[in-house]
Amino acid sequence: MDTFTLVRTEHLNHHGKLFGGQLLKWVDEYAWLAASKDFYGTVLVTRAMDNSEFKYPVPNGTILRFHINRIRTGTTSAAYSVDVFAEMQGYKEERLIFSNRVTFVSVDELGRKTPLGSGTAPD
C-alpha cells in the first residue's frame, strides 16, 4: 500500500524541518491502516517499532510517499515494513528518508492477545 502526505508548516520543528515525532506518528498511523485493511474487524495495537533513523532533513512543501508492506504474519501479530520517500525540490528522483518495521498485535477488549482475524471484509 502506498499513501502520500504533504509536509506543511505545522509539521515543522524549531529548525524549520519536519519534526521527527510527526513522521513517527504518520508511520504508525499509515501502517495501522494497512494492517486494519489486511485484518478487517480485528482490534490491533502497536507492539513495536524498530530502528528509527532519520536519514535526511525534510523541508516544508515536501511530498512524502509511505510504502507499507506486510512482511510477517504470526498467530497474534503481524509486522509491516514502512519506507518513506521524499519528493523534494532540487532532486530529480525521490529520496529514501526513513525506513522502519512496525509490529501490531491483535487484542481483545481486555487487552489480551488474541488470534488475528481472517481479514475478510464484508460484502
C-alpha positions as CSV (number, residue, x, y, z in Angstrom):
1,M,0.0,0.0,0.0
2,D,1.2,3.5,-0.8
3,T,-0.1,6.7,0.7
4,F,1.0,10.3,0.4
5,T,1.1,13.4,2.6
6,L,2.4,16.9,2.2
7,V,4.7,18.4,4.8
8,R,3.2,21.7,6.0
9,T,4.3,24.4,8.4
10,E,2.5,22.8,11.4
11,H,4.7,19.7,10.9
12,L,8.0,21.5,11.3
13,N,10.4,21.7,14.3
14,H,12.1,24.8,15.6
15,H,14.8,24.4,12.8
16,G,12.2,24.6,10.1
17,K,12.4,20.9,9.1
18,L,10.0,18.0,9.5
19,F,9.6,17.1,13.2
20,G,10.7,13.5,13.8
21,G,7.7,12.8,16.1
22,Q,5.3,13.8,13.3
23,L,7.0,11.4,10.9
24,L,6.7,8.6,13.5
25,K,3.0,9.4,14.0
26,W,2.4,9.1,10.3
27,V,4.4,5.8,10.1
28,D,2.4,4.3,12.9
29,E,-0.9,5.5,11.6
30,Y,-0.4,4.5,8.0
31,A,1.0,1.1,8.9
32,W,-2.0,0.6,11.2
33,L,-4.4,1.5,8.3
34,A,-2.7,-1.1,6.1
35,A,-2.9,-3.8,8.9
36,S,-6.5,-2.9,9.6
37,K,-7.3,-3.5,5.9
38,D,-5.5,-6.8,6.0
39,F,-7.2,-8.0,9.1
40,Y,-10.6,-6.5,8.9
41,G,-12.6,-6.4,12.1
42,T,-9.5,-7.2,14.3
43,V,-8.5,-4.8,17.1
44,L,-4.8,-4.1,16.5
45,V,-2.4,-2.1,18.7
46,T,1.2,-1.2,18.0
47,R,3.5,-3.6,19.8
48,A,6.9,-2.3,18.5
49,M,8.7,0.0,16.1
50,D,12.2,-1.0,15.2
51,N,15.1,1.2,14.3
52,S,14.2,4.9,13.8
53,E,17.0,6.6,11.8
54,F,16.2,9.9,10.1
55,K,18.4,10.0,7.0
56,Y,17.8,13.5,5.7
57,P,16.2,16.7,6.9
58,V,12.8,17.3,5.2
59,P,11.8,20.9,4.3
60,N,8.3,22.4,4.2
61,G,6.4,21.6,1.0
62,T,7.9,18.1,0.5
63,I,5.6,15.4,-0.7
64,L,6.1,12.2,1.2
65,R,5.3,8.7,-0.1
66,F,4.8,5.9,2.5
67,H,5.3,2.4,1.1
68,I,3.8,-0.1,3.5
69,N,4.3,-3.9,3.0
70,R,3.3,-6.8,5.3
71,I,6.5,-8.8,5.9
72,R,5.4,-11.3,8.6
73,T,2.2,-12.8,9.9
74,G,2.2,-14.7,13.1
75,T,-0.6,-16.2,15.2
76,T,-1.4,-13.0,17.1
77,S,0.8,-10.4,15.4
78,A,1.8,-9.0,12.0
79,A,4.8,-6.9,11.0
80,Y,5.0,-4.3,8.3
81,S,7.9,-2.6,6.6
82,V,7.5,1.2,6.1
83,D,9.7,3.0,3.7
84,V,9.3,6.8,3.4
85,F,10.3,8.6,0.3
86,A,10.6,12.3,-0.2
87,E,10.0,14.3,-3.4
88,M,12.0,17.4,-2.6
89,Q,12.7,20.5,-4.7
90,G,16.1,20.3,-6.4
91,Y,16.1,16.5,-6.7
92,K,15.0,14.6,-9.9
93,E,14.1,11.4,-8.0
94,E,12.5,10.5,-4.7
95,R,14.9,10.1,-1.8
96,L,14.5,7.3,0.8
97,I,14.5,9.3,4.0
98,F,13.3,6.8,6.6
99,S,12.7,3.0,7.0
100,N,11.1,1.2,9.9
101,R,9.4,-2.0,10.8
102,V,6.1,-1.8,12.8
103,T,4.6,-4.8,14.6
104,F,0.9,-4.9,15.6
105,V,-0.7,-7.4,17.9
106,S,-4.4,-8.4,17.9
107,V,-6.1,-7.9,21.3
108,D,-9.5,-8.5,22.9
109,E,-11.5,-5.9,24.9
110,L,-9.2,-6.6,28.0
111,G,-6.0,-6.1,26.0
112,R,-5.1,-9.8,25.9
113,K,-3.5,-11.2,22.8
114,T,-5.9,-13.0,20.5
115,P,-5.5,-14.7,17.2
116,L,-5.5,-12.5,14.1
117,G,-8.8,-12.3,12.2
118,S,-9.4,-13.8,8.9
119,G,-9.0,-10.4,7.1
120,T,-12.2,-10.8,5.2
121,A,-14.2,-7.6,4.7
122,P,-18.0,-7.9,4.5
123,D,-19.6,-7.5,1.0
